Amino acid sequence: MKNKTELATKFAHLGRPPAGLGTSVSHPVTRASTLLFEKAEDLYRNDIRGYGRHGTAVHDALAELFTELEGGVGALLYPSGVAALTGPILSIVKPGDHILLTDSAYGPTRSFCQTFLKRMNIETTFYNPRVGAGIAELIKENTSLILLESPGSLTFEIQDIPAIAQAAKARGITTLIDNTWSAGITLSPLPMGINISIHAATKYFGGHSDVMYGAAVFADRARYKKAQQTAKQLGNASSPDDAYQILRGFRSVLPRFRQQEATALALAKWLMTRDEVQQVLHPAVTDHPDHELWKRDFTGSGCLFSVVLQPLTDADVLKFIDNLNLFGIGYSYGGFESLAIHCDPQLRRNCAAPLRGPLVRFACGLEAMSDLKSDIEQSLATVF
Ligand SMILES: Cc1ncc(COP(=O)(O)O)c(C=O)c1O
């Protein structure tokens, strides 16, 4: 499909079987471990799929959509967002390496680096997400990878992606970004010089909180091929049923995303006016410290943001969450239902400033904004 085509059109038309006499609109799900061949000589061919772990037509269609979404050369699919992070990371690092990870990263990424990679004799330095071009000073002789996440999980710092990508490229270092928050809809990191963009497709693409999935999109063939080999060696196959669910979610992700994005921004702006709230951590609100950077690099936002409430006892923070009626208490985001969690990112030593009050993260679903607003209002009234 031509480059100029809008995302909405791509999401509706790409990854579909050719029309025939009564063919289905979408690829049918094929379940298989063994694939059969007519001739023994075909068993060891490299140009055809040989085994169920190598995917199906549905997987190919989904990879095509992720590739187009990010403008990459290819996409690999994984059984979860975490696998889409760890698989590509393992394709790059080797024992004795040093890597740089933003201190605002998703918790399991942090723990993978601190435990699994440490056991492989790979050293991790946590850097301030606002380091920008200063990342160059943290690069060592043996630095092989810089991991980014923008905005940061829980605390929503925006990173200077082009500056970090440029510093990495000058030293031949690979850059990988967790692009889950924007769904690739409001941020395109590959044209900014990032090598690999990953998605926890569990969120917006699944969209219904009932399937786990991940994808990694690559800007160049060499890294794609290496990660593909690693994925095969690690057995990172995903179920065709799960792949189908994500492909189905892709078809409607844009209007869902837009509604959730609008709801989150409206709630964030309203919460800024509330006395019970000290700070709203949403990069699209004007008093966010990285608002200008967000405006420069993003075309929109997402469904997820946090607030720092005025000081409350721990018990009252829990009470505030418990008293919400429309926000489920649970992890994740991008589903049709809203969620809220309390969180403590204070273990991050390298972020800008410690928070001055309790942090609550909201994930906005598809409910009416006015109802979500009333729900938060009534719950705030029970603790303040
Ligand atoms: C930013 C981010 N990256 C990755 C993941 C991991 O995705 P999954 O739950 O599909 O493993 C999550 C899940 O919450 C996430 O929020």
The ligand as an ORCA input file, in Angstrom:
! r2SCAN-3c Opt
* xyz 0 1
  C       4.727     -0.331     28.935
  C       4.521     -1.809     28.972
  N       5.359     -2.597     28.301
  C       5.231     -3.938     28.299
  C       4.219     -4.555     29.007
  C       4.137     -6.044     29.040
  O       3.103     -6.514     28.261
  P       2.407     -7.930     28.547
  O       1.542     -7.732     29.745
  O       1.656     -8.216     27.295
  O       3.502     -8.919     28.786
  C       3.307     -3.772     29.721
  C       2.206     -4.393     30.492
  O       1.629     -3.810     31.361
  C       3.469     -2.355     29.700
  O       2.643     -1.549     30.391
*
